[in-house]
Amino acid sequence: MGIRHLLHHVFELVAPTTALSAILILFLGPLIFPRAYIWFLLIYFVSYLFISVNHFFKFCHTVRNIKRTIRNWNASQEQSPARHNYSKEIVKSTATSNGRITPTRKNGYSSVSTSDDLDNDIRASEMEKAERLNDSYYIHAFVIPNYDEPEPLLRDTIKRLENHRNATTNYVIILAMEASEVDHKTKADNLKRNFDGSFLDFIITVHPKDLPGESRGKGSNVAYAARTACDELARKRIDKRRVIFTITDSDSAIPELYIRHVEKAFSESDDPFATICSPPIFFSRNALNVPAAVRVTDIMWSIMVMQNLSNRKGLAFPCSTYSLSMVLAEQVGFWDTNGDAIGEDLHMWLKCFFKTGGVARTIPIYVPINLTNVQTTGYMSNIYARWVQAKRHYNGVADVAYSLKFAFGNNDHHSDSKSLLGSPMTTCLMSCSFVDKLTVVFHVLEAHMIPATSGWIMFAAVPFTQLLISAYSPILYYYPSFQNPIVTSEFYAYMFYLIQTVSIFLPMPLLMCAVLYEGLHKTIDLDLLKKSSSETRTWRYYMDYAWLPVSAWLFLTLPSTMACVRRLTKSEEKYVVAEKVFSEELTR
């Protein structure tokens, strides 16, 4: 027990140690251990380039799948009138004397004898298909947590769900309010009144403030809302095996196509109660109304999420919006609410993965969820609002220690687990291979440690080293005897030249992703969202990428480094929601 406790402390130090080491190595490495420092730079740069190239190919795979999904959707929409008429003909077919359904002569079918077993099977199959066109087995419970969000934004988000085909029969809205928000009751009542009769149910939950052991944030609100909704749906005798939770944000525009693909994924999954559906995210609702630095930051965020989905083993992390069964949520004890669960989406995925012994996996849903960029009334206030949002996002660095604890420091979390389908589960080392656990930990470290280190090392390491070996180096003034191996050794001089060469190629994979993204953005805007050409990005928005160095430092490196260092004290910041200005008339 003592060793495990010690390991947990060591795991807590991984994030802050990594972030601080990057800064110390940057400035002290060339002076104290220059040879090891050069080797370190070469290994870091080559590794980063390899990871970036891998991300590019994964992003290509995601882009191809998103475009194929949109193309197939549009093709099916063009055929839907004929299909709809055909299904109505099946339903309206006249019954024979023994009560069986007989198709009419329309659509190429002729009357048949009820004694023909083969034709009876065909008719039954056609009826099942027709019913599936209009009915859904699953109940979709949308958890919409919010705190100080504009009422028009929430109304617009819910209205998009109202327009879905099965909203009145299969959708439950769970509006998760915070008791600490002023006038939360008025806002919730207005929204419920506005959508009266539009959904199967409209549940309002109010998360109490200052509950012992809880940290404020989306996770604690979602946990309270989900538990409350489970009790409410159970009282109404809704089978929990039919319920799919979709956790979303107040600004998420969820298309009906996403829900259809979620149902398809659950229906075809070998273990639907161990399935987590994760879509790509996409910022287009107000992207043309925010500063370029904000816009390009969210583009990079979208690219990172999209490439992450292309994982053949289902080890892909959700972001912002995701779906899972009520059974799975109950099985793992719902969402955590402590200070280690700030990054609610990634944390819940990790919890499901480890608590089920690696059974829970991601099925990517290649339907983009359209989000809003942070937007305020002034330029600098908009930059500051995005900074506030970035700081909150990177507080999810707590998941570094969490994943390490469950992967290497906790071997009994699966001992009482049962298969979510009822069959016995093997031990974690069998159901969740050591390689899978290593892969999960690597991706968590990649998500949090690269932002905290790359900004320092990639931007400053080469220029700083060049300054030290130049004739104008201040080091020579204070330490005339200082000899840098780059100057004195031909081998290390060649290595530094190699480092400089590799550094030139480091941004290339990301820039190639940006080029692909521009084409994808147009496809989504024009073919899925049906925007006009004037409402989407044009060639002049390519200039946004000139802001990449600024946005990388301001919205990635600095907030992630601060979040890592803060783990030394585990101090909790005041929960602040980034401001959003929203107009229902200007978004689509």
N, C-alpha and C positions, 0 to 999 in steps of 0.2 A: 504493500500500500504506500510505503514511504517512497519507493522508487517511482511509482506512478505519479505521486504528487510532485516529485522533483521534475519528472518529464513534462508535466503540465506547465510548470513554471518556465522550463526551457523553451517549450513551444510558444509561450507568450512573448518570449524575447526575440523570436525569429524576425518578426516584422520590424520592430524598432532598430534592432541590430543591423539588419540589412540596409535600411535607409540611412542610418548614421554612418555606417561603414563606407557607403558609396561616396559620401561627402568627404570623409576623412582620407580615403584612398586617393580621391581626386587631387587633393592639395598636398598630402604628405607622402604619397607613394613615390613620386619622382625624386623626392629628396632623401627618403629614408631607405627605401628598397627599390631603386630604379629598375633593376633587371627583372625582378618579380612583377613589378608594375607593368612593364612592357608586355610580358607574357599574359598578364591579366587582361590588358586592353585587347590583345589579339584574340584571346579566347572569348571575351565578352562580345566583341564586334562580330566575330564569325558566328557565334551562337545566335546573336540577335538577327543577323542576316538570314540564317537558316530558318529560324522561327517565322520571320516576316515572309519569306518565300512560301513556306508551308501555309501561312495565313492567306496568301494570295490565291493559291490553288483551291483552298477550301472555300474562299469567297467566290471564286469562279463557279464552283459546284452549286453553291447556294443561289447565286444569281440565275444560273441556268434553270434551277428548279422553280424559282419564283416566277420567271417568265413563262415556263411551261404551264404552271398552275393557272396563271392569268389567261394564257392563250386557250387552255382547255375550258375555263370558265366562260369566256366570251363565246366560244364555239357552242357550248351547251345552252347558253342564253339565246342564241340565234335559233336553236332547234326547240326551245322550250314551248312555244305556242303549239306546235304540232304534237309534242309530247303531252302537253296539258289537255288538249282536245281528245287525244287517244285515251288518257286515263279516265276522262269523264265518260267516254263511250263505254269503257269497261264497267264503270260503276253504275251507269244507267242501263246496262244491258237487262233485258227482260228475263224473269225467272221462269223456269219450267215448272211443271205441275208438282214435281217433288221438291221444289224449293231451291234447286241448283241454278247457278247463273249461266246464261248462255249468251255469248257475244253476238252482236248484230252483224249484218253484212258489211257494215262500214269498215274502213281501214283494211279491206281485203279479207275479212273473216266471214264465213258463212255459218248458218245455223247447223248445229250438230246434234246428234242423238245423245241423250244423257246416259245411255248404256255404254258409251265408248269411254273406257277407263283412261286411255291415253289422252283424249281430248279433255277429260275432266281434270287431269293433272295439269294440262296446259292452262286451262281456265283458272285453276287455283293459283298457279304461278303468276299469271297475269294480274289476278286480283291482289296478290301480295305485293307485287311491284307497284300497282296503282295506289295501294294504301300507304306504301312507304314514301310515295311522292308527297303525301299530304300529312302524314303522321310521323312523330318522332318518339322513340322509346325513352330517350333521356330527358331528364329535367335539368336545365342549366341554371345554376345559381350564381349570379354575377355579384361578387363582393367589390363594392366601390368605396374604398376608404378615402376620406378627405378631411382636411383641416384648413379652414380659412380659404377655401377655393371659391372662385366666383360662382354664384348660382347659375348664371347663363351658361357657363362651361359645363356644369353638371347636367343641366337640362339638355344641352346639345348632345352630350355623351349618351344619356339615357334615351333620348329621342331616336338616335341611330339604332339602338337595340329594339325600340318599339316598332321600327319599320321592318323587322325580320318577320318571315312568314309565320313561324310558330310562337311568336312572342306571347300571345294571349293564352296559349295552352301549355307551353313548356318552359317559359322563362320566369325566374324569380329574381327580382332586384333586391339586393341587400345593401342598403345605403348606410354605410358605417360612419356615424358621426362621432365627434369628440365632445365630451361634456365641457372641456375647457374652452371651447370656441363660443364666443359671444353670439347669441341669437341662433344657435345651431338648431333649436326646435322649430323656429319660424321657417328657416330655410328647408328643413326636412319636410315639414308639413306642406309647404308650398309645392315642393316637387312631387310628393305623393298625391296631392290633389290634382296636379297637372296631368298625371299619368294614371288617374283612376280608371280601372277597367282595362288598361292596356296590357297587363301582364297577369300571369297565373297568380302571382303574389308580389306584394311590395312591402318588404320588411325594413323597418328602421331600427337600428341599434345605436345606442349611445354609450361609448366607452368611458367608464368613470376615470377621473383624473387621480393621479397620485396613488395608484394601487401599489402595495408593498412588493418590492422585488421586480417591478416593471420599469422598462425604459420607454420613454415616449417615442412614438414613431409609427410607421405603417404596420410593422409586424404585430405590435401589441393590439392595435385597432383591428387588424384582420383576424387575429386569434379570438378576440372577444366576439366579433361579428359572426365568425364561422360557428363558434360554439352555440351562440344564441340562435342562429338560423337552424342548426341541427336539431335543437330542442323544438323549435317552432314547427319545422317540417315533420318531425316525428309525431307531434301532436295531431297533425293533419293526415297522418297515416300514409305519408309518402315514403316508399321504399328507398332506403339510403343507397342501395345498389344502383338505383337509377340516377342519382344526383351527381352532377359534375360541377365542381366549384371552378369558376373562372375568376382568378384574382386579377384585378386590373387597376389602372390609375384613373383619376378623375378626368384626365384629358385623352383617354384612349378611345379612338374611333374604331370599334370592332365591326368588321364587315360580316355579313351572313356567311360568306364563303369560308371564313375561319371556323365558324360553328359546324358547318357541314363537314369540313375536314377533320375536326376534332371527333365528331361522331363516327366518321369512317375509321379513324385511328383506333378508337375504343372498340369498335365492332370487330375489327380485324386483329386486334392485339391478342396474343396468347394469354396475357394476364392484364386485363384492363384495369384492375385495381392496383396495379403497380406501374401505371403509365402516367407520365407527366408530359403534357403537350406544350411545346414552346414555339412561339412564332418569332419572326424577325420584327424589329421595330424600325420606324420610318418617320421622319419629321417633315411634314408638308402642310400642316393645317395653317400655320402662320409664318412659315420659314422666310418668306420674302419681306417680312415686317420687322426683322430683328437684325442686330449688327452682324457683320460678316464673321467676326471672331466667334460669336455665339453659334452662328449657323454651321460653320465648318467644324466646330467642336462636336456638335451633335451628329454631323455626318460621319465623323470618325467613330463616334460611339455606335452608330448604326452598323458601320462596317465591322467593328469588333464583334458585335452581337451576331451578325449574319454569318461570319466565317466560323464562329464557334458552333453553329448549328450542324455543320457538316462533319459529324463525328460518327463513324460507322458502328461504334459500340454503344451509342446512346448516352454517352457521357458529355452531354451538352447542357450548359447552364441557361436557365430562363432569365429574362430581364423585363421588368415592368408588368408584363401580362403573361399568364400561363394558366393551364387547366389541369386539374387532377380530380380524382374521384373523392367523394365524401368518405368512402371506406378507407382509402389511403390516409386521408387527413386524420381520421379517428385512430387508425392503426398506429401512427407515429406520435400521437398526443398533440395534434394540432400544431400551430405555429409557436415558436419560442418567443418569450417576451422580455428576456433579460438584456443586459448591455451587449452581449455577444451576438445578438440577432438583429443588429441595425440594418444590415443588407438583407431584408426579408426574403427576396426572391431566391438569391443564391443560397442563403442559409437554409431555407425550407427544402431546397433540392438536396443539399448535403445531408440534412436530417433524414429525409426520405431514403436516400441512398444507403446511408450507414445503418439506420434503424431497421431496414428490411434486409440487411446482409447483402446489399448490392443488387437486390432484385429490381428495385425501382429504377427505371431508365427513362430517358427522354425520347419522345417521338417528335421530330421537327415538323411543324406545320408551316408550309411555305406560302403563307398568306400574311403580308405585312400589316402590322397594326399602326395606324397613323396617329402620331402624337403631336403635341404642341411644344414649340420651343418656349423657354422662359422669356417673357416679354413684359417690359414696363414702359412708362411714358417717356423716359429720357435715355440717351445713349449710355452715359456712364452708369446710370442706375441699372440699366439692362446688363451691363458687364458685371456689376456687383452682384446682381441677382443670380447670374450664372455661376459666379464664384461661390455664393452661398450654397447653391445646389451641388456644386462639385465637392465642397467640403462634406456635405451630408452623404453623398454617394460613397466617398472613399472612407467613411467611417466603417464601411463594411469590411475593412481590413481585419476586423476581429475574426472573420471566417478563416484566416490563415491558421491561427492557433486551434480553432475548432476542428478544421479538417485534419490537422496533424494529430490532435488528441484522439480522434475517432479512428484514424488510420493506423496509428502506431502505439498509442498509449492507452487504449481502452478495448479490451478483448471480450467483454461480457455483455455488450449492448445488444447482441443478437441472440443471446442464449435462450430467451423465452419466446422468440419470434416464431410465428407460424406463417405458412404461405398465405398470401392474401386471397388465394382461391381455395384454401382449406387443406392442402396437402402439406406434409411436414417439410420444413426447410432444412437444408444442409447447413453446416457451420459456415461462418463468414469466409474462411479461407478457401472453401470449396465453391460457394455460390458467388462470392466476390473475390476474384483472384487478386494476388498481391500486385500484379501488374495493373489491374484496374484501379486499385487504391492508389498506387503510385501515379497513375495517369490523372486521377482526380486531384490529388495534391499538387501535381505539377501545374495543372491548369489554374488552380486557385492561386498558386504562387505567381504564375505568369500574369494573371489578371491584376494583381496588386503590387508585386515587386518590380515589374518592368516599369510601370509609370513612376514609381518612387526612385528608381535608379537611372533610367535611361536619359532623362532630361539633364541630369548632372554630368554623366559620363560621356554621352554622345555629343552634347553641345560644347562641353568645356575641356575634355581631356586632351584632345589633339592641340587646340590653340594654346592651352596652358603649358603643355610640354614643349611646344615650339618656342614659347617665350623663354623657358628655362634654358634652352640650348642656344639661344641667340646671343649675339655679342652685347646686346643691351639688357641682358638678364640682371635683375636686381640681386639675384643670388650671388653672382660673381663679385658684386661690390662688398657684400658682407662676408662671403666665404670664397676667397680667391682660389683656394685649393680644390673647390668642388669640381668633380669630373663626372659628367654624365656619360653613361655607356654608349649612348647614341652617337656621341662625338668621338669617343675613344675606341669603340669597337665597330668593325665593319659589319659583323653579324647583326648586332643590335640596331645599327643604322638601317640595315636592310629590313629588319623586322618592323621598325617604325615606318619605313616607306610602305611596307605592306599594310600596316594599320591605316595609314592615310588613304591608300587606294581603296581598301574595304569600306572606309567611312564614306567615301563618295557614293557607294552603291546602297548604303543603308536606307535612304529614303525611297529608293526606286520601287520596291514592292508596294509600299503604301500609296505612292503616286499612281501606280498602275491600278490599284484598287479604286482610287478616286475616279479614274477615267471610266472604269467599268460601272461605278456607282452612278455617274452622270447619265449613262444610257438607261440604267435600271430605274432611276428616279423619273425619267420621262415616261418610261413604259408604265410604271405604276400610276403616275398622274393621269396620263392620257387614256390608258386601256382599262385600268381598274377603277380609278376614282372619277373617270370621265370628265376631267378638267379640260378647259380650252387651252390652246397653245400659249395664250397670253398669261395663263395662271401658273405655268410651270417654269422651271429653270431654263435659261438661255445661255448662250456661249459666254456672255459677260460675267456670269457667276463663277466661271473658272478662276477669276481673280480672287475669289474667296480663299483659295489655297495658299495665297501669299501670307495669310494670317496663321498658317500652321505652326511656325515656331513660337509665336506669341501665345496662341491658344494651348499648345502643348505644355508650355511652362506654367501658364497662369491657371489652367483648368485641369491639368493632369499632375505634373511634377510637384508643384507646391502643395496643393491640397492632399495629395497622397502621402507626401513626406510628412506633413504635419499630422495626418491621421496615424501614421506608423509610430511617430515619436510619442504621440499622446497615449499609445498603448502602454507606455512605461508606468503611467499613473492611473490608467483606465478612467481618466476624467471624462465626464459626460457633458457635452455641450448643450446649450439651450436649443430645443427643437424649433427650428425656424423653417417655414415653407417659403420657397422662392416665389416671388410675385409673378402673377400671370394676368395680363390684360387680355380680355376676350370679347370678341364681337361675333354673335351668332350669324350675322349676315355675311361676314367676310371669310368664313372657313367652309371647307367642303371635305 
